[in-house]
Amino acid sequence: MPKQYDLEERTFQFAKKISLYIKKFSRTISNTEYGKQVVRASGSVGANYIEANEALSKKDFIMRIKICRKEAKESAYWL
């Protein structure tokens, strides 16, 4: 049975789609800088989610999930 919420795959696809979306923009200085920021933040969502799944304690897990949420909000900001 497939996982109902495969967040590891979904966060990976999110970062991948952001990267492809950014490539469509014209190459201006501001687009380049904002693009770097959103690519970094979107990739960090998935990376931190993987870290959360390897957490050593419940407290560690919660902290890493909060970081995921923070990076997702940052991604939305840069978009």
C-alpha positions in Angstrom: 0.0 0.0 0.0 1.5 3.4 -1.0 2.1 6.0 1.7 -0.8 8.3 2.0 1.4 11.4 2.6 4.8 10.7 1.0 6.3 14.0 2.1 9.8 13.0 1.3 8.8 12.6 -2.4 6.5 15.6 -2.4 9.2 17.9 -1.0 11.6 16.6 -3.5 9.1 17.3 -6.3 8.5 20.7 -4.9 12.2 21.6 -5.1 12.5 20.1 -8.6 9.5 22.1 -9.9 10.8 25.3 -8.4 14.1 24.8 -10.1 12.4 24.2 -13.5 10.2 27.2 -13.0 13.0 29.6 -12.2 14.9 28.5 -15.4 12.0 30.1 -17.4 12.8 33.6 -16.1 14.9 36.2 -18.0 18.4 36.5 -16.7 18.4 39.8 -14.9 20.4 40.5 -11.8 17.3 40.6 -9.5 15.8 37.4 -11.1 19.2 35.6 -10.6 19.4 36.6 -6.9 15.8 35.9 -6.1 16.0 32.6 -8.0 19.0 31.5 -6.0 17.1 32.3 -2.7 14.0 30.4 -3.7 15.9 27.4 -5.0 17.9 27.2 -1.8 14.8 27.6 0.4 12.7 25.1 -1.5 15.5 22.5 -1.5 16.0 23.0 2.2 12.3 22.0 2.9 13.0 18.4 1.7 16.5 18.2 3.2 15.2 19.2 6.6 12.2 16.8 6.3 14.7 13.9 5.8 16.7 15.1 8.8 13.4 15.2 10.8 12.8 11.6 10.0 16.2 10.7 11.4 15.6 12.7 14.6 17.1 11.4 17.8 14.2 12.5 19.9 10.6 13.9 19.7 12.0 17.4 20.5 14.5 17.1 17.7 11.8 16.0 15.3 9.6 18.9 16.2 12.4 21.4 15.8 13.3 20.1 12.3 9.7 20.1 11.2 9.4 23.7 12.3 12.5 24.4 10.2 10.8 22.8 7.2 7.8 25.0 7.7 10.0 28.1 8.0 11.8 27.2 4.7 8.4 26.6 3.0 7.3 30.1 4.1 10.6 31.6 2.9 10.1 29.8 -0.5 6.6 31.4 -0.8 8.1 34.8 0.1 10.7 34.7 -2.7 8.1 33.5 -5.2 
